[in-house]
Every structure is written in C-alpha cells, then in structure tokens.
C-alpha cells in the first residue's frame, strides 16, 4: 500500500501544478497537467487494487482461449500484452510534455531517472512472467547456495518493487521542486464557508 499511496501523492502534486499555474499558461497545457496528475492517481489506485493484472487476464480470455502454438503470443503475464503498451504511451507522453519545463529548471534528471527505473522494474516484471524465469531461479539458487527457492523469487519481486518505488520517489521529488518553483512568491488560500449557518 505504501507504493500506492506514494504514487497517488505524486498525482496530487501534479494536479496542484495544474491548478497553480493555470493563469499563466495556455488552457491545453493546464488540461495536460491535470491529465498527467489523474494518470498518476490512477496508477496508484491500480497498484493497490491490481486492476491491470485482473483486466489483462479478462482481455486475454476475451481474445482467445489461450491455446496457442506460440506464434505471436505473449510469453509473459497477460497484462503486458494489453495494458502495458497503453501505460507506456501515457508515460512517454508525460515525459515528452514535462521534459522542456523540467529542463529549463534543471530538473530533467528526476524525470529521466524516475521513468527509467519504472521501465527497468517493468522489464523485471516481464522476465518474472516468462517460463524461462524458472531456469533463472534454479541457476541463482544453485550458484549462490540459496537454501529455499522462495528466497530467490521473493528477492526478485522485492528488487522490482523497490526500483519502482525509488523511481516514484525521484519523480515525486522532481514534481515537488517544479511545484515549489511555480509557487515561488505565491500561496494557496483555503477558505472555509459555514454552510450550516442560518
């Protein structure tokens, strides 16, 4: 749940960026920032509820019975065929949109490293879903004299999740820096209106 909350907070930060600078930019840019923020919020919800795994399985069953000779079939988890390409396009669009503003403020490395770690983590996830992953686990277990197989498989999952969370942390730091730059000399006013007063 930590990863889920972290990604949703990243999304909330990007939504604040959309709100904070809307008076100084074109409307389409504000909409783009808002969509980027909503995407991160969705990723956080999806991470917690495992929607992409469930939806990937449903779409795979709808596409066919899974009986295939291997030609063109996805060798890993089903969500990599149906959901991952959409998520990849969204992250590439966000990276392309935010690259110039981040570069101008000296923050581009947060974007590159954050999304880069996400990409590597998804690569590891893809490998975990391969049939050949079992051979890799056997080799690691034998090579490093790991007593229990769980020690190998769990370590792979921990490495993948930690890379994903570290990538999210870097993205969040970058977007927080960007938000701080937008708010330099400004502030938010939160007003409370008593709706129960007669």
ZIHUUR-V101384 format. One record per backbone hydrogen bond with DSSP energy under -0.5 kcal/mol. NH is the residue of the N-H (numbers start at 1). CO is the residue of the C=O. If there is no record, write none. Layout:
NH|CO ; NH|CO
This chain:
5|1 ; 6|2 ; 7|3 ; 8|4 ; 9|5 ; 10|6 ; 11|7 ; 12|8 ; 13|9 ; 14|10 ; 15|11 ; 16|12 ; 17|13 ; 18|14 ; 19|15 ; 20|16 ; 21|17 ; 22|19 ; 24|21 ; 25|22 ; 29|26 ; 30|26 ; 31|27 ; 32|28 ; 33|29 ; 34|30 ; 35|31 ; 36|32 ; 37|33 ; 38|34 ; 39|35 ; 40|36 ; 41|37 ; 42|38 ; 43|39 ; 44|40 ; 45|41 ; 46|42 ; 47|43 ; 48|44 ; 49|45 ; 50|46 ; 51|46 ; 54|50 ; 55|51 ; 56|52 ; 57|53 ; 58|54 ; 59|55 ; 60|56 ; 61|57 ; 62|58 ; 63|59 ; 64|60 ; 68|66 ; 72|70 ; 73|70 ; 80|77 ; 81|78 ; 82|78 ; 83|79 ; 84|79 ; 87|83 ; 88|84 ; 89|85 ; 90|86 ; 91|87 ; 92|88 ; 93|89 ; 94|90 ; 95|91 ; 96|92 ; 97|93 ; 98|94 ; 99|95 ; 100|96 ; 102|98 ; 103|99 ; 104|100 ; 105|101 ; 106|103 ; 107|102 ; 108|102 ; 110|107 ; 111|107 ; 112|108 ; 113|109 ; 114|110 ; 115|111 ; 116|112 ; 117|113 ; 118|114 ; 119|115 ; 120|116 ; 121|117 ; 122|118 ; 123|119 ; 124|120 ; 125|121 ; 126|122 ; 127|123 ; 128|124 ; 129|125 ; 129|126 ; 130|127 ; 133|130 ; 134|131 ; 136|132 ; 137|133 ; 138|134 ; 139|135 ; 140|136 ; 141|137 ; 142|138 ; 143|139 ; 144|140 ; 145|142 ; 146|141 ; 151|148 ; 152|148 ; 152|149 ; 153|149 ; 154|150 ; 155|151 ; 156|152 ; 157|153 ; 158|154 ; 159|155 ; 160|156 ; 161|157 ; 162|158 ; 163|159 ; 164|160 ; 165|161 ; 166|162 ; 167|163 ; 168|164 ; 169|165 ; 170|166 ; 171|167 ; 172|168 ; 173|169 ; 174|170 ; 175|171 ; 176|172 ; 177|173 ; 178|174 ; 179|175 ; 180|176 ; 181|177 ; 182|178 ; 183|179 ; 184|181 ; 186|183 ; 190|188 ; 191|189 ; 193|191 ; 194|192 ; 195|193
